Amino acid sequence: MSEVLDSYPLLLRGAWTTVQITVYGAVFALVLALAFGLAGTARGRLLRAVNRIYVEFFRGVAALVLMYWFFYALPLLGLRFTPIAAAVLAIGLNYGAYGAEVVRGSVEAVPRAQWEAACALNFTAAQRMRRVLLPQATALMLPPFGNLLIELMKATAGVSLVSIADLTFRAKQIQASTGQTAATFAVILVMYFVIAQALQVLVRIAERRTARMLGRGLPPRRSPAAAPAGEAVLP
């Protein structure tokens, strides 16, 4: 175990690479999820068809297979990607498909009365989405997005197969040099857990901020003048 712990600089560099790929992949997946998820709520059949094609295809294909395709197969056709670009594309496309369904379902879960109220205020379709529907849907999206973010982070363990020196890649190097298999993978098990918990904390913070922005979870406060006679007002 001591030999494994002495190799912590390698593990920290690998962990940093894992975090970077997680962030890049999550941003790419979020952009795709919003674009195709909102397309799934559109009235036009063409946009809804585009949503279904993207979601069904990339949700049904393994991220590792996509990674191999971008890194090993497409260069044969003249398209070359760096290992990190191939990993981000594969992970983003795969998890963006799951996220698109979260976006679509969350927008459609907003009560129709909210949409009708926005129409009564003469909002355009873009204003209804930006000012009324999307802010409320965001509160519904965040919990499942948190789960997808952690799953995306764990999926980055496969990028070591395309020669990216992530946490798993570094662990394999240390295991090969020290011969301590159990100790090495026990350490990175804990490191992946710590990264996942850090991501979960960030999602929780985003949930609380979104709830405050929407005025949820905060009890209304009334002034003494507004309280009925004989009713105590809490400070």
Secondary structure in CASP SS format (residue, H / E / C, confidence):
PFRMAT SS
TARGET T0000
AUTHOR 0000-0000-0000
METHOD secondary structure of the structure
MODEL  1
M C 1.00
S H 1.00
E H 1.00
V H 1.00
L H 1.00
D H 1.00
S C 1.00
Y H 1.00
P H 1.00
L H 1.00
L H 1.00
L H 1.00
R H 1.00
G H 1.00
A H 1.00
W H 1.00
T H 1.00
T H 1.00
V H 1.00
Q H 1.00
I H 1.00
T H 1.00
V H 1.00
Y H 1.00
G H 1.00
A H 1.00
V H 1.00
F H 1.00
A H 1.00
L H 1.00
V H 1.00
L H 1.00
A H 1.00
L H 1.00
A H 1.00
F H 1.00
G H 1.00
L H 1.00
A H 1.00
G C 1.00
T C 1.00
A C 1.00
R C 1.00
G C 1.00
R H 1.00
L H 1.00
L H 1.00
R H 1.00
A H 1.00
V H 1.00
N H 1.00
R H 1.00
I H 1.00
Y H 1.00
V H 1.00
E H 1.00
F H 1.00
F H 1.00
R H 1.00
G C 1.00
V C 1.00
A C 1.00
A H 1.00
L H 1.00
V H 1.00
L H 1.00
M H 1.00
Y H 1.00
W H 1.00
F H 1.00
F H 1.00
Y H 1.00
A H 1.00
L H 1.00
P H 1.00
L H 1.00
L H 1.00
G C 1.00
L C 1.00
R C 1.00
F C 1.00
T C 1.00
P H 1.00
I H 1.00
A H 1.00
A H 1.00
A H 1.00
V H 1.00
L H 1.00
A H 1.00
I H 1.00
G H 1.00
L H 1.00
N H 1.00
Y H 1.00
G H 1.00
A H 1.00
Y H 1.00
G H 1.00
A H 1.00
E H 1.00
V H 1.00
V H 1.00
R H 1.00
G H 1.00
S H 1.00
V H 1.00
E H 1.00
A H 1.00
V C 1.00
P C 1.00
R H 1.00
A H 1.00
Q H 1.00
W H 1.00
E H 1.00
A H 1.00
A H 1.00
C H 1.00
A H 1.00
L C 1.00
N C 1.00
F C 1.00
T C 1.00
A H 1.00
A H 1.00
Q H 1.00
R H 1.00
M H 1.00
R H 1.00
R H 1.00
V H 1.00
L H 1.00
L H 1.00
P H 1.00
Q H 1.00
A H 1.00
T H 1.00
A H 1.00
L H 1.00
M H 1.00
L H 1.00
P H 1.00
P H 1.00
F H 1.00
G H 1.00
N H 1.00
L H 1.00
L H 1.00
I H 1.00
E H 1.00
L H 1.00
M H 1.00
K H 1.00
A H 1.00
T H 1.00
A H 1.00
G H 1.00
V H 1.00
S H 1.00
L H 1.00
V H 1.00
S C 1.00
I C 1.00
A C 1.00
D C 1.00
L H 1.00
T H 1.00
F H 1.00
R H 1.00
A H 1.00
K H 1.00
Q H 1.00
I H 1.00
Q H 1.00
A H 1.00
S H 1.00
T H 1.00
G C 1.00
Q C 1.00
T H 1.00
A H 1.00
A H 1.00
T H 1.00
F H 1.00
A H 1.00
V H 1.00
I H 1.00
L H 1.00
V H 1.00
M H 1.00
Y H 1.00
F H 1.00
V H 1.00
I H 1.00
A H 1.00
Q H 1.00
A H 1.00
L H 1.00
Q H 1.00
V H 1.00
L H 1.00
V H 1.00
R H 1.00
I H 1.00
A H 1.00
E H 1.00
R H 1.00
R H 1.00
T H 1.00
A H 1.00
R H 1.00
M H 1.00
L C 1.00
G C 1.00
R C 1.00
G C 1.00
L C 1.00
P C 1.00
P C 1.00
R C 1.00
R C 1.00
S C 1.00
P H 1.00
A H 1.00
A H 1.00
A C 1.00
P C 1.00
A C 1.00
G C 1.00
E C 1.00
A C 1.00
V C 1.00
L C 1.00
P C 1.00
END
